[in-house]
Amino acid sequence: MKIDLLGQAVLIVAIVLLACFASGLAPTNTMLVVLGIWQLASAFHLFYVYSHIKRLNYVKTSIVLAVSLPIWMHLVGDLAYLPVAGVVIWYFFQTISDTIKVYNRPRSFWDL
């Protein structure tokens, strides 16, 4: 969980920095795609290994979003990335919430 959360945080900071300081949207969009792939792989892993149903909702939403993104890009242009950013932030906060829940559980000596 810590590695997943750290990786997502680094990628989100990179996206924000690229959006603020880079010229053009290509590097920002590339990093957004990399973050989306990271989160999708994480969601598949958590659903497959731990049967985490909330992650299945993210998988379904991201698949629908990925399929409909070209249509939205044609209709509204670069504003189509706003729902993508919203889904990315949703998953990031879900990961933070789950990490807090996992690390607040009582542990035995051997788990430390």
Protein Blocks (a to p, Z undefined) as FASTA:
>chain_A
ZZmmmmmmmmmmmmmmmmmmpgcjklmmmmmmmmmmmmmmmmmmmmmmnopaklmmmmmm
mmmmmmmmmmmmmmnommlmmmmmmmmmmmmmmmmmmmmmmmmpccdfklZZ
